[in-house]
């Protein structure tokens, strides 16, 4: 089925901010690939893992591709930009405690004491950095209807979703005729670089970024075949209003 690609603004309204590890936001193409994979997985053998493959296939996403003259291609979609941009991070905590009754049911034998203070079964009280914002925004070049259908199945984004973090209240996908395809594929609303990309993507532009480093260029981002020397996004923690 043919798709109609156009510059888009994708927005997630959040209940209480978002937790993520990287100094830039969550990649829209990564979210979409995870959702497509979760829908495909029930029809695949139970031992199939994309990360185990030498060169995992690229899933069919409703996004255009950016294909620079040199360097790997990437999906035409950015990383999440918080709205409003917070001046600080919140520190939440998450806990973990072993259920001893469940251990007794699962284990063939049990030691006399399972310590909750040391070892692999110890209890945990861990900090979690959360970006406090009411929404996050992405730009993309893609098929609006297909994006809406895929995103409707995503109820939470970021880290510690099972603990209630990153809960999504609603999704909106709107066409943005005022956006160029370059901006929709690469830039934050403040015109800084929003996603890792080959240096060739920025030739002839004066786009503020986070320098050069090794990063994933497209999903699965952690796979060794996706790691390249790229221009990195401008960190969200940078004071964008300075100067």
N, C-alpha and C positions, 0 to 999 in steps of 0.2 A: 504494500500500500504506500503510495507517495505521501510525502510529508511536506508541509509548508513551513519553512524556517523563517523566523523573524527575530529581531532584537526584543528581548523580554526582560521584565523585572519580576523576580520571584520573591515572595515575602512570607515569612513564617511568624505569626503572632505567638509569643511565648508566655507561659504562666509565670516563670520566675528565673529568667536568664538561662545561660548555657555554660557547660563545663567542657573545656577542650584543652589539649596539651600543647599544641603547636602555637607559635607566636602570631599565627594568622588564623583566620576562621576555617570552618568546615567546608570542604569542597562540595559543590552541588553535584558534580558528576560522580563523586564517591557515594553520596547518598542515593542517587538514582541507581548506580550499579549494585549497591547492596540490596536495594528493593527488588531489582530484576533477578538477582541471584537467589533471593529468598523465595521468589515465586517459581524459579526453575528447579530448585533443590529437591522438592518432593518427587520429581520425575527422574532424578538421577540416582545412580548407585550410592549407597550410604557412605562409601569410602572416598568419594570424589571430593577433592579440595583444590581450589584454584591456586593456592599458594604452593602446592606441591608440584605443579607443572613447571617444566623448564621455561615455557613461553605461553602463559595463559591466554586464552582467546579474549578479544575485546567484545564485551556484551553489546547488544544493539540498543543504544540509548537514543532518545528523541532529541539529539543535539547535533549541531553542525560540528565540523572538524576544522581546526586551525592547522594548516600544513605549511610551516615556514620553509624557506629555501634551503636552510641547513638546520639540522637538529630534528628530534622526534616530534611527531604530531601530538596534539592534545585536543580534548573536547573544548568547544567554545562555551565555557561557563566559568564563573568566578568562585571565590570563596566567600563565606558569610561575612557580612559587615553589620556590626551592631547598631541599633537605633533605639534610643540615643547612644552616642559613644560615651561609655562610662569613664569617670576620672580615676577609678580604682577597681580592684578586684575584691569580691567577697570571698571569705573563707568559710566553707561549709565543712562538715565532717561526715564520714561514713563509718559504719561499724560492721564487724564480722565476728560471729561467734559460732563455734561448732555445736551442732545439736547432738548430744551424747546418745539420745534414744535412737536417732537415725543411724549413728555409727554402730550401735549394737545390732541393728537390723541388717546393716550392710556388710559387717565384718564377720569372718568365720570365728575369730577369737579376739578378745579385748585385753589390753594390759590392765593391771589393777588401778592405775591412775593415768588419765590423759590430761597433761598439764595445759592449763589455759593461759600460762604466762611465758612459755617458751616452746620452741619446736614448730613444726608445720601446722599444728592444730591450735596455736595460741589465739587468743582473742585480739581483735584489732580495733583501734580508734584512729582513723587516718584523716588528715586534712585534704580538702578538695577545693581548688581555686575555681571560682565561678564568675563569669562575666555578667554583671547585672544589667539587663536590658529588657525592654518589652517586646522587641522584635529583632529579626535579622533579615538582611536583604542580599540577594544575589542578582547579578546580571547573567544573561545567557543569550545565545542564538539557538533557537530550537522551535519545536512544535508545541504550541501552547496547550492544545487539547490533550495531547499525549502526556505532557508534563503534569497537568492537573490530575489525570487518572493515576499516574504513578505515585505522585506525592500524597494522594488521598489515603494511601496505606501506611504512611509514616506518622506515628503518633508521638515520637520523641526523638531528639537528636543530641549528639554529644556523648560525654562520658556519664557513667552511673545512671543510665536511664531507668534501670530497675529500682533505683532508690528515689525516683521522682524528679530527677534533674532533666532539664531540656524538654519539658512537656510542651507540645505544640497545641495551641488552641485552634488555629485555623491556618490554611494556606491560601494564597492568592497568586495568580499568574496573569500578568497584564502585558500587552504589547507596548513597546516603547519606541515609537517611530522617531523620536528625537535622538536616540542612541545610534552611534555608528557601530558597525560590526566589530571593529577593533575594540572599542570601549566595552561593548557587551561581552566580549570574549576574554578581556584581560583586566579591566580596571574596577576599582572601588568607586563609590559615589563621589569621593574627594579627588579622583583622578590619580591616585597612587596605584601601583601594581597590586593586584588582588590574588594572583595565582602563580605558582611556579611555571616558568615557560622558558624555551630556548632564547638565547640572547637575540637571535635573528628576528624574533617577534617584535622587538623594541627598536629595531633599526630605524633611524630617522625620527624618533620621538624623544621627548625629554620627560620620561615617566619616572618619578621617584620610586625607588624600590628598596629592598633589603639587602642588596649585594648579591654576590654569587656564591652558590653552595650546592651540595649534592642533595637531591630531593626526588620524590616520585613525580612523574609527569602526568600519569593518568591511572585509573584503577586497574588492578589492585595496587595501591600506592606503595605498600610495603614490600612488594615483590622485587627481587634483585634485577629483573629484566626491565623494570620501570624506573630504576634509579639512574639519574643523569646529572651532569653539571649544568645547573640552570640559574636563571635570574630568579631571586626569591621575592615573595611579597613583602611589602612594607609592614613591619610589625604593628599589630593593633595597639600595643602598649605605648607606641611613640606619641609624644605630644604633638598632634597635628597642627595646633594653633600657634606653636612657638614661631616667632619671627613673622 
